Amino acid sequence: MTCSRTLRSTSSATFRWTRIREFKLATHAEVEAIIEVVREMLPILNEDGALDLISATTALAGSLWQIATPGPEVASLYRSDPRLALAVVDFEPRPGSYPHSPARGSARR
């Protein structure tokens, strides 16, 4: 029984690592394509600057999404107290405006 449990565990781990590798390789290919587009749009950026811009924008969007989509109880709290109005964030218009600051910083390199 221990042997078959170990075999299942090993097979599961191998499958998991294979899926992770596939995901990371696909993601890397997409990031490379985005770097090309960023550099076409902002020729002042080198490859590292474009990657920094992508990384900063992704991190900001991820953080903003977490803030903009609180659970129902927290959202209700925010709506119930006008002093918490700053905690209510509209996600949609924000990500498009965020890349400008990191882009300016990356262009100075």
C-alpha positions in Angstrom: 0.0 0.0 0.0 2.8 2.5 0.8 4.5 1.7 -2.5 1.3 2.4 -4.5 0.6 5.6 -2.5 4.2 6.8 -3.3 3.7 6.0 -7.0 0.5 8.0 -7.1 2.1 10.8 -5.2 5.1 10.8 -7.6 2.8 10.7 -10.7 0.8 13.6 -9.3 3.9 15.6 -8.6 5.3 14.9 -12.1 2.0 16.0 -13.7 1.9 19.1 -11.5 5.5 20.1 -12.4 4.9 19.5 -16.1 1.8 21.7 -16.0 3.7 24.4 -14.1 6.6 24.2 -16.7 4.1 24.4 -19.6 2.3 27.4 -18.0 5.6 29.3 -17.4 6.9 28.6 -20.9 3.7 29.9 -22.4 3.7 32.9 -20.2 7.3 33.7 -21.0 6.4 33.6 -24.7 3.6 36.0 -24.2 5.7 38.4 -22.2 8.3 38.3 -25.0 5.5 39.3 -27.4 4.3 42.1 -25.1 7.9 43.4 -24.8 8.1 43.7 -28.6 4.8 45.7 -28.7 5.9 48.0 -25.8 9.3 48.7 -27.5 7.5 49.5 -30.8 5.2 51.9 -28.9 8.0 53.3 -26.7 11.2 53.0 -28.6 13.1 54.8 -25.9 12.8 51.7 -23.7 15.3 48.9 -23.9 14.2 45.3 -23.3 14.8 45.6 -19.5 12.8 48.8 -19.4 9.9 47.3 -21.3 10.0 44.3 -18.9 10.0 46.6 -15.9 7.0 48.5 -17.3 5.1 45.2 -17.8 6.0 44.0 -14.3 5.0 47.2 -12.7 1.8 47.5 -14.6 0.9 43.8 -13.8 1.7 44.3 -10.1 -0.3 47.5 -9.9 -3.3 45.9 -11.7 -3.2 42.9 -9.4 -3.1 45.0 -6.3 -5.8 47.3 -7.5 -8.0 44.4 -8.4 -7.8 43.1 -4.8 -8.7 46.5 -3.5 -11.5 47.1 -6.0 -13.2 43.7 -5.4 -13.6 43.3 -1.7 -15.9 40.6 -0.3 -19.6 41.5 0.2 -19.2 42.3 3.9 -16.3 44.7 3.4 -18.0 46.3 0.4 -21.1 46.9 2.5 -19.0 48.5 5.2 -17.3 50.8 2.7 -20.7 51.9 1.3 -22.2 52.4 4.8 -19.7 55.0 6.0 -18.9 58.1 4.0 -15.5 58.3 5.7 -14.5 55.2 3.9 -15.2 56.6 0.5 -11.5 56.5 -0.5 -11.5 52.8 0.0 -14.0 52.4 -2.8 -11.9 52.0 -6.0 -13.3 51.7 -9.5 -11.0 49.2 -11.3 -11.9 49.8 -14.9 -10.4 53.3 -15.6 -7.2 52.8 -13.6 -4.9 50.2 -15.2 -4.7 52.2 -18.4 -3.3 55.2 -16.6 -0.8 53.4 -14.4 1.9 52.5 -16.9 2.8 56.1 -17.6 4.9 56.7 -14.4 6.9 53.5 -14.6 7.5 54.1 -18.3 8.9 57.5 -17.6 11.2 56.0 -15.0 12.3 53.2 -17.2 13.0 55.5 -20.1 15.6 57.4 -18.0 17.9 54.4 -17.8 
